[in-house]
């Protein structure tokens, strides 16, 4: 294996550190198991494909292309051969376009179904690639990448599939004409590199499983015909389910178990009680499970509680009350437990509910509860629809100011846009993160947005310019958070002046 560092092209850099040591071990173990099973199970299918390839045109079964890999190493990626074995195939453009004459008829089918990529399971097994990672680019094209992007993307193993390869699964149909390489360099490659860098910064094993899920899902015609929102791609159904439900279940179980123990100790001071550890554990499990299911139905599992708004406390109180009622019904009408008195069950439910609330709110919003109750008029607004771009202090200020009485009926926040994949589908400052910057145009049309508030802070100027251009292209009124804050400061100064 040849190192590209010898050419002075790439600088030495350790593998991306956003993934913990245990995370890298788990990812590599997953790669080995998945690739080994794939090669064993698909071996008969590979033999059939090999026969078709050899019968259609002379030449080798597999094609090995030079690619830039992790740790700045040059390696050869393996695919089923899809082109005629003639000099023009090797001397032509590095990227294929629509109706490329170099591709055989059977090769077109292999490319359309992505089956030609399956031999890369061998690259994964020997450690040159991963199941999920930035798609390895042709060596000569990788030489032209900006140094900063090149070092970041090549700090992890390239993958068989990636967010960019899913969103650009029909790349060949986008490229046509004699000047298609210009289109690729100017429009497609920059966005693919942006997606790869987002993946490198935020990748994890659950996210990889999500990407594999989407890779298989887009093979279905109905899903393939629709555009997957970038936010849904990075924050897919599997990682969302674990983050929103499984992670909270463990804490809720612990709270319920401690509540059972606490109430049991208090009850023993008034008389004997036969509860036992197995029954206490089961009671904690069913309490946490019921609470989790109710939260899913009410949408409370997706709230980022460190950034919750006062109105979210109503949902958690309602959810806790339902849990208490359901536990009572379960133990008295379905599975009666004569050893536990009714008041004790009720007391356990109340203590558990208090623990659930404290664990999520940490008392942060209780001081605002009374003020919110007084000021609350109507949570729904028929005013102009607003899309907020960015999370952080800017969006917090924008959401706060638009919910004041003076603006509550004039504007309605439909959601927040942010490029962090871990924030997709979460709730910040009382508003849902509904997509990434790439989804702005689609969100504007879907929700009939009349105003966009640019609230991005602490981001590079180039990134801010890119997102601002996306907002401007929607032809919707754009308001900068800096202008919004200046207007409020001016209004405050005027209100401080004596009449």
N, C-alpha and C positions, 0 to 999 in steps of 0.2 A: 504494500500500500504506500503510495507516494504522498508526501506531505506538501501541501501548497505553500507552507511557510518558507520552504527553500527558495521560492521565487520572490520572496519579499513582498508578497501580496497581502497576506493575512498576518495580523499580529497575534501574539500568544495571549490566550484568555482562557480562564477556567470555565468549565461547564456552568451554565446559568444556575444561580444559587437560589432562585425563588422556590425551587422544589427542595424539600428537606432531604436529609440523607436517607431516612426511612422511606420517604416518598419515591426517591430514585430507585431504591432497591425493589419496592413494590411494583413500580412501573416496569423495570427490567424483568422481574419474575413474570409479570403478566405478559410481556412481549414473548418470552421464551415459551410459555405454555400455549399461548394463542397461536403463535407461528408454527410450533411443532404439531399441534393438533390439526391446524389448517393444512399443512403439507401432507400429513398422513391421510386425512379424510379426502383431500382433493386429488390425490395421486392418480386414481383411475380417470378422473375428469381431465387431468393434465395430459394423460396418454391419448385420449380421444382428440383433444385440441391439437396435439402434436401431429396426429395423422392428417387432420384437415389442413394444417398449415403446410405440411410437406407436399400434400397432393395439389394444393392450389398453385404454388410457385416454388421453384428451386431456391435453396438457401437454408440457413440454420433455423432451428425452432425458436431459439431465444435471441434476444438482442441485449447487448451490454453497452450502456451509455455512461460516459464519464460524468460524474457529478461531484459537487462540493459537499462534503459531509461534516460531521461534528469534529471538533478539535482541529479544524482546518485540514482535514485529510481528504485526499482524492480517492474516490471509490467508484466501482462500476455497479450501476443499478440494473437489475434484470427484469426484462419484460418478454412477453411473447412477441415474436416478430410480426409486425403488421404492415411492413412495406416490402416492395419488390427489392430483391437483392441486386441492385444495379448501382453504378457510381453516382447517379443523380440523387439517390436516396441519402447517401452519406454526405454529398457536397451541398445539398440544399439547405434551406433555412432550418435553424434549430427548433423552431416552433411550427407546428402544423396548423393549417387553416382549413376552412370549409372547401370541400371538393378537391383536396390535395391529391394530385394524380399519382403521387408516390405510394399511396396506400392501396392495398389490395382490397377486393370486395369483402372477403372474410375479415380482413384487418379492420374495416370500417365497423363491423359488428362487434369485434373485440374491443375497439375503442369506445363505442357508444355504451357498452355495458360495463366498461372499466375492467373487464376480465383480463385484459392484457397486463394489468398491474399485479396480478396474483403471484407471479414468481418472486416478487419482492419479499414474500414471506421468508425466503432463504436469506435475504439481506438482513431481515429482522432477527432471524435465529442466530446468525453469527455476530450480531451486535453492530452492524453498520447502519442499521435503520431501526425505527420504532414503529409500532402499529399506528401511532398518532404523533404527528410532529410537522413542522414546516416541510412542504414538498421540496425535495432536492432539486435544485436548479441546475441547468447545464453549466458546465465549468466555465465556458467562455462568457456566458451571460452573467454569471456570478462575479466575474472579474470587474464588471461595470457597475456593480452595486456601490452605493455610498459606503465608505468605510465603517461608519457607526452602525448602520443597519446590517451590514455584512457580518460584523463581529457579533452582534446580538443574535441574529437569526442562526448563525452557525455555532452558537454556544450550546445547542441541544442537538440530539440526534434527529435527522430528518425522518419523515414518516410516510407511510403508505397513503394515509388520508390526513386532511387538515381542514380547518374552517375555510381557508381560501379555496381549496380544491372542491369543497362542497358548493360554495357560492358561485364558483366559476366552473361548475361541472359541464356546462355547455360552451366552454371557451372557444372551441374550434368553430362553432357557428357564429361567434362574434367577430371572427377574423375572416376577412374576405378581401379580394382585390389584390393587386400587385404590390401595394404598399402596406400590407397587413402587419409587418414587423413594427412599423412606426406606431400603429394603433396599439400594439402590444406594449411597447416601451412607454408610451405616453399615458395610457389610460388603465390598462389591466395590471401591468407589473407593479406600479406604485401602490395600488390598493391591495394587491396580494402581499406585498412586503409589509404594509401597515397591519394587515390581519395576522401575518406571521409574528410580528413583534408583539402584538397584543397577546397572542397565544404563549409566546416565550415568557412573558412577564407574569402570566396568571395561570399557567397550566397546572393541572393536578389530575390524579387518577380518575376521579369521578367525572371531571370534565372530559377526559379522554374517552371514557365509556359513552358519554353523551355524543361525542363526535362520531364514534363508531355507529351509534344508533342512527344518527342522521344520515350517515353514509349509506346504510342499508335502506333507510326509509325513502331516500330520494330515488331508489330503484323502482318504487311504485309509481305508476304513471300519474295518479292523481296528485301525489305530493311533488313529483318532479315538475309538474306543470305550474306549481305555485312558487312564489319567491319566499324563501325562509328569511324572516327578520334576523338581522345580525345578532340582536340581543338574545333571541331564542336559541340561536346556534351555540353561543358561548355559555349561556345558562340554560341547558337543556332539561328535559323532564326528570332524568335520573338524579343529577346533582341538586336540582331544586327540591326534589322529594326528600333527599337525605338532609339538606340544610334546613328545610322548613319543618320537617317532621321528626326524623330519627334523632337529630341532634338535641331537640327539645325534649324528646321522650325520656332520655336518660335522666335529665335534670328533674323533670316532673315526677318520675318514679322515685327518685331520692327524696324529694319534698313530701310526697305522699307517704312514703315509708316512715320518715321521721315524724310526720303528723300522727300516724297510727301509733308509733311508739310513745310520743308525747301524751296523747290523749289516753292511751292505755295505762301509763304511769299515774296520771291524775285520777283515773277511774278506780284504780286499785286502792286508793286512799279511802274510798267509800264502801268498798266491798270486793269480794273475789270476782275474778273474770277469767275465762278460759279462751284466750285468743291463740297463742302459739305463733312461732316464727313462720311456718309455712303459710298459715292463713293471713298473717300480716303482710307477707311478701305478695301473696295473690291479691289482697285488697289494694296494695299500692300499684300493682301492675294494671288492674282493671280501672282504677281511678285515673292513672296517667293515660291509659289507652282511650278511655271515654273522653277525657279532656282534649286529647290530641285530635280525635275525630270531630268533636264539636268545633274546635278551632279551624280545622280544614273547611268545614261547611260554612263557617262565618268569615273565612278569609283572614283570620287572625294569625295563621301560621306564617304568613308572608310579611308581617310587619317587622321592621327593624326597630326593636323596642328602645334602643338607645337614642333613636331619632323619632320616636312616636310623638303624636300630638295628643292633647287632652281628650279629644273625642274617642280615642282608642280605648280609654279606660271603660267606657260603656260596654264595649264588646267583650272585654275580659271579664267584667262583672256578670254579664248575661251568660257567658260560657260557663263560668264557675257555678252559677245558680242552676243551670241545666244539669251539670255534673252531679250536684247534690241531689236533685230530684230523681235523676236516672238511677243513682246508686240506691236511693230509698226504694224505688220501684223494683229494682233488681233483687234486693235482699229480702223484701217482704212479700213479693207476689210471684217471683219467678224461682229464685233459689233461696228460700228462707233460711236464716241463720238464727236459731233460737238463743245462742250464747251471747249475742251482741244486742244490747238494748237499743231501741230506736233513738233516744237522745244521744247516745254515744256515736252512732253512725252519723247523725246530723252534725255533731261537734267535730268529728273527724273531717267531714266534708267541708265545714266552714274553715277549719285550720288549714287544710290543704289548699283551699281556694285563696286564702290570704297569702300563703306561701307562693302560689303561682303568680299572684299579682306583684308581690314584692320582688320575686326573681326577675320579672320582666321590666318593671318600672324602676326598681331600686329607689322608690320614693321620689324620683325626680320630678314627676308631674303632679304629685298630690297637692303641692302648694298652689298650682295653677287651676285646680279643679273648680273651686268656688267661683273664681273670676270668669272661667270659661262658661259655667252654668248660667251666670248672669248675662254675659255678653252674647251667648249663642242665640241666634234667631232662626236661621234656616240653613241647613248644611248644603242644600241644593241651590244652584244659581243658574238662571237662564241667560246670563250675560255672555260677553265675548269669550270664546274659548282660547285658552292660553297654554302654550307648550314651553316648559322651562328646560333649558339646555345646561347640563352640568349639575353635580351635587357638591355640597360644601357650604361655606358661609354665604356665597352668593345666592344659591337656590334657597337656603334657609331664610334669608332676608326677603327674597321675592315671594316665597309662599306665605311668610308672615304678613307682609304688607298687603298682599291681595286678599287676605282673610280678615282684614280690619273692616269694621262696620261701614266705613266710607267707600270701600271697594267691593265688599262681599257680593252685592247684587249686580255689580257691573262686570265682573270677570269670573270665569270658571276654569280652574286648573285641570286640564285633562291628563297631565302626567309629566314626568321628568325624563330627559334623555341623558344617558351617560355611557361612555365607552368601556367602563370597567365591567367585565363579564360577571363578576361576583355580585354585582348590584342589580342585575336584571331580574325583574319580577318582584323586587323588594319594595318596601314602602319607606320613604324618607320625608320627614316633615309633613306627613299627612297626604303625600302624593305618591303614586306608583311610578316606578321606573319602567317605562313602557317600551324602551328600545335603545339603540345606539345612534350615533350621529348619522350613520349610513341610512337609517330608517326615517329621517326627518321628513323627507318629501312624502313618503307613503303615509306617515302619521298625520301630516297636515291635511291630506286629502281624506283620509279615513274619518277624522274627527272634526273636519271643517274648522280647522284652527284659524283664528283671525289675528293672533299676535304671538310672536316668539320672543322670549326673554333670554338673552345670552348671559348666563350666570356662571360661566366657566372662570375659575380662578386658579392660580398657581399651575398653569400649563404652559408649555413652550409657545412662543409667538407663532411659529409655523403651524402648530396644531390648531391654535385659536383662529388663524386666518382660514385654514381649511374648513373648519366647522362653520365659521361666519359666512363663507362663500356658499356652503350648502343651504344655510338659512336664507340668504339673499335670493338664491335661485328659486325658492318657493314662491316668490312674489307676495309674501305675507309681511305685515308690518313687524319690523325687527327693533327691539328695545334692548340696549346694553345695560347691564346691571349697574355700571358706573354712572350712567346718565340717570338711572332711576334713583340711585342713592344721592346724587347731587340735587335732584329735584326735591327729595324728602328733606335734605339738609336746608335747602332754601326755604321750604315751607315752614320748617321748624323755626328758622331765624325770624321769619315774618310773624309767626304766631307769638314769639317772645317779645315783640315790640309792643309798647304800651299803646292802647287805643287812643 
